[in-house]
Amino acid sequence: MKAIPDWQLPPGTDRGLWDYVHNRELARTYDDSLAGTPLLALDLAYADALFVKPGRFVDLGCGTGRLMLRLAARGFDCTGIDLSPGMLAEVRRKADLAGATVATLEANLAELDGVPSSSFDDAGCLFSTLGMLRGRPARQAFLGHARRIVRPGGRFLLHAHHRHYYIGNPVGGRWLLRDLVPGRDGDRTMTQTWGGAPLTLYHYRRREILRDLREAGWTVSTIAPLSTAADGRLRNPWLPGSWQTYGWLIVCE
């Protein structure tokens, strides 16, 4: 793991996130550890239906390339951006095995100033990536960069966690009480399975993610609620209890 003092950590990262993205064992075993996770099938199917015409696509926080390699196989010109050198090495290894040509860029999502404006036709940011960025300034910087590097008229598929997913769970009361305290936010901290400092994910309120996207220059065309159990189903947003959703797949333009 790359050693770096806390004061040198890039904007939007903390020790837990730095440990996460620089864990080589995590990168090697990531795909196997998440095999069978229902959301991973749901969001890829959603992306297939959304991105029909091949073009220039950027996978923001691409991990091991799950989304970008899927689209590359369909003829898209794909670039993956991630802070993890191990994950990007896995992308390139898998692309070579598949005979696919893709580009990768090791970069902090909150610092994409070097990526030219309107470089891509469409973009995606899936599976908790947005919530990994530490602090609203970093998350807003990322959403603004995403808007800038996608051409006018392009689309952005985003996954975000819902802050109150735990309502209805017998152990969820403590989280609800925590959120009622002034100054508390949607951070959820958990032990890393692969080792390292605890990893924190930010969880949004619905009106909050819509506000942040609007302030970054995006127009939300669809916000599809995921089932509370994250069991691979989309919820009907008009059914009772839909405010308990586990998260959303959000289409922005």
N, C-alpha and C positions, 0 to 999 in steps of 0.2 A: 504494500500500500504506500502511496506517495506521501512522505512526511511534509507537513506544512503547519506553521504556527497559526493559531486562531486568528490573529490580526491580519493574516494574509489571505484568509478565505475570501473567495470572490463574492460580489454582491448576490444576495438571494440564497446563499448556502450557509449551513452551520456544520458543526462537526459531524452530526449524524448523517447529513446528506453527503458530505465529502467522503465519509467512510463507505457509504453505500455505493457511490459511483466509482470508487477506486478499489472495490473488492473483486479481485480476479476470479475467485471461486464462485461468487454470485453470478458473474457474467457467464461462466462456463456451465453452470447448472440451472440458470434462470428459466429456460424453456421447459425443462423437465419438471421443475418445481411447480410450475403453473399449469401444467397439462390438465385439461379437463375443466378449467375454470370457466363457468358459463358465460361470463361477460366477454371473454375473449372471442368466443364464437359470435356473440350478438353484435359487438361493435364492428367486426370485420364484415359481417353481412350487411350492416347498416352502411358502411363505407362503400361496399360494392354497388349498392343501389344508388348512393348519392353521387359517386364519381364514376360517370359512365364514359365520357369521352376522354381518351388518353391525352395527357399534357404534362407540363412541368409540375411535379408534386414534391412538397417538402414535408417530411415527417419530423415534427418538433418534439424532442425527447424520444428519439426513435427506439431506444433500448437495443434489443437484439434484432430489430428490423421486421417485426411481425407485420406491421401495416405496410411499410414501403415495399417489402419483398412481395407481398400479395399483389400490390398494384403494379410493380415492375413486371410481374409475370403476365399482366394484362396489357403491357405496352406503354406504361407510363414512364416518363423520364424522372427518376426518383433521386432525391437527396435526403440523407438522414443526418440530423444534427443532435448531438448528445454530448454531455460533459464526461461521460465514462469512456475511457480508452478501451477498456475490456469489452464493453458492450459493442462498440464500433468495430473492434476486431472480429467479434462474432458475426456482425452484419456482413463484413467482407468475406469471411470464411463461408457463410451460408450462400452468399451471392455467387461465389466461385463454384460451389457445388451445384448450384442451380443453373449455372451458365448465364447469370444475369449481370448486366452492367449498371452499377449504381455509384453514386458519389456519397462521401461521408465527410462531415466536418465536426471536429471536436471543439465545442464552444459552450459557454454559459448562456442559457436561454435568456437571461436578463441583460446580456451584453452582445447583441447581434448587430451592432453598428456597422460592422464590416461587410454585412450581407447587403448587396445592392437592392434598392427599392424595386418592386414589381418583378422580382426574379422568378416568381412561381405563379402558376395558374390557380393552384389550390393547395390547401395545407390541412394537416391533421395533428392533433395532440391528444393522445388517448391514455387511458389506464393510470390515473392518479398523477400524471406528470405535473399538471398545473399546481396541484396542492403541495407538491414537494418544494416549490420555491418558497423561501422563507421571507415573510413580510409583504405587505400590500405594495410598497413601492416596487419591489422586484417583480411581483406578479403583474402589476400594471405596465411596467417596462416591457415585459415579455409580450403581453397582449398588444401593446402598441407596435412592437417590432413585427409581430405576426401580421398586423394590419398593413404595415408599410411594405413588407417584402412580398405580399400577395397582390397581384394585379387588381385594378378596379374591376369589379364584377366577379372576382374569384370567391371561392367558398372555403370555409374553415370549419372542420369538424372537431369539437372539443368535448372531452369528458371532465365533469366536475363532481366532487362528492357533495352530498347534502348534509348539512350540519345536524339536522334533527332526525336522522335515519333511525336512531335508537328508540324513539318514542314508541311505546307499546312493548318494548323489551323489559322484562322484570328488573334488569340491572341498569336500565337506562336513566333512572331518576337522578342519579348523581351527576350525569352529564347535563341534564336539564337544569338542575340547580346551579351548576357551574356557569352555564350560559346566561343565567339571570343576574349574575354578579356584574355590575358596571365595570367596563374595562377588559372583561374577558372576551376572547374571540374564539374562532372555530378550530384552533389547533388540537389535534389528537396525536399524542405521542405513544409510541409502541416500541417494544424491544425488537431489535433486528434479529431475524432468524439466522442470518449469516455471520453475526458478530459485529462489533463496532458500537459506536455511540447510538443512543436511541434515535429512531427516525420519526420525524413529525410530519403529518399531512394536514393541510388546511382544508376545512369543510365549510361550504358556503350556505348561506340562506339563498332562496330563489331570487328574491328581489336584489340581493347583493351581487350575484354573478351577472344578472341582467344589467344592473347599473354599471358594473366594471367593464363589461363588454361595450356598452354604449359609450362610456367615457373614452375607451380606446379607439373608437371610430367604427365599431362593428354594428351591423343591424342583425338582430336575431330573427331568423325566419322560422325555426322549429326548435322547441325544447322538449325532448322526449324523456319522460320519467322512467327510471329503471325500477324494477320491483324491489321492495324492502329487503328481500333476502338475497338480492343480486344473483338470482337463479337463472339468468339468461332470458328474462321476459321484460317487455316494455309494459308499463302500467298505462291504463286509460287515465288521462289527467283529470277527467271529470268524475271518477269514482270516489266514494268516501275513502279517506285514508291515504289519498295520493300525496298528501303533504308529508307522509312518512317515507317517501321514496329514498332509496339508497344513494341515488345520484341522478345525473342527467347526461344524455348525449345531445349536444347543442350544435345546431347548424347556423353559422353566421355568414353574412355576405357583406 
